[in-house]
Every structure is written in C-alpha cells, then in structure tokens.
Amino acid sequence: MEIKVVNAQNQEVGSVQIRDEIANAPIKQHAVWETVKWQLAKRRRGTHSTKTRGEVRGGGRKPWPQKHTGRARQGSIRAPQWVGGGVVHGPKPRDYYYPLPKKVRKVALKSVIAGRLQEGNVIVVEDFSFEKPKTKQAVEFLKNLGLENEKVLLVVPADLDENTYLSFRNLPNVKILAIEGLNVYDILCYDKCVFFKSTLPKLEERLS
C-alpha cells in the first residue's frame, strides 16, 4: 500500500510503501479483545482493600446474652450484618497481571494497524521540530491537517526533541507516543494516527 507523506503545512512531499502483509492483514477481533483486556488488567494498581470481621476494631464482647432477651442471638457488633461490621468476601490487595503470548499481541497490533490503514485514518508526516515550546504552533499543525476536532495519536521517534514534545503535551485531545510504546489500546482510543516518517521502519520491523 502506498501512502502519501505530507509536511507540517499539509503539502504532499512524497510517498512511502507499507508492506501488503501489514496493510492487508486479516483483522483478528478476538486477539484484539484479548490484548485490550490484558493491557487494562496490567494497568490496575490492585491496592483495594476491605477489612474482615476479624480486622475491624472492637466487637470483642458479646452484645447481649445468648438467651431470654427475645432478640436474635449475636456474637459481635462487628459481624457483617451490623453497621460498621466486617465485609464478607471483600477485595484484598492483589496483582491483576497475567501473561499473554507475544504472538497474540503481535497479531492484535497488526490487526488494528491494518484496520486504521484500511479506514484511511493513518497520516504520515515528514519529521519536523519546533525551535521553542509553543502550543500555538502545535494547534496550527493540527489545523493544517484538519485534525483540530479529532482525537489524535502522534507516533514519534524515541529521540523526539523536547520542544516538540512540550508543544503538544498540553493539548487534551492529543497523545504523544514513542514508536517503541505503540500499543493496541491507544490506537483504538484515538480517531487518527499521525506517524512521523522515520517511525515507519521501526513499525515494519515490529510487525514483520
């Protein structure tokens, strides 16, 4: 598949070839679902915690005698049915991570990239940089591409200069992501993917 390359002013300056095995890869929905589920599970902190009846403060004394009161028998005011009592089967700190085969992750990434390419939601721009941090310039760049009202994933090389990074950082609908960190969940979360031209060899290397 051939994709045109534009500059920061949205003027066509050339084209690049994306291998057909990537551009026309079959979209494996189940692999994508598994990968997104794995990514979200991996991000969970797992610090939630509740106290059982043995951990709640108080409740050591029996609230009233077992018999002859006319009330239901109770052993502790910290039993689960009491206000302020312990929690039954509540969450405890745990790690939600589980392993997912690399092949599944690779198939999922290839699927979402192919889907975005087939939808026409991938834009390749010639590498550029800003002389100083200026969010106004970043907004102007998005307007030139007609993306000012879109959610944009900007995929950049790892050695992106700090001025460009700082210029885009404050924009609420833009996420800057190094090519090494490209992942299924972020691609699905954004309407358009804008790739710096220099990131494409890395992309092909990862998906080959």
Buried (B, 14 or more C-beta within 10 A) or exposed (E): BEBEBBBBEBEEEEEBEBEEEBBEBEBBEEBBEBBBEBBEBEEEEEEEEEBBBEEBEEBEEEBEEEEEEEEEEBEBBBBBEBEEBBBEEEEEEEEEEEEBEEEBBBBBBBBBBBBBBBEEBBBBBBBBEBEEBBBEBBBEBBEBBEBBEBEBBBBBBEEBBEBBBBBBBEBEEBBBBBBEEBBBBBBBEBBBBBBBBBBBEBBBEBBE
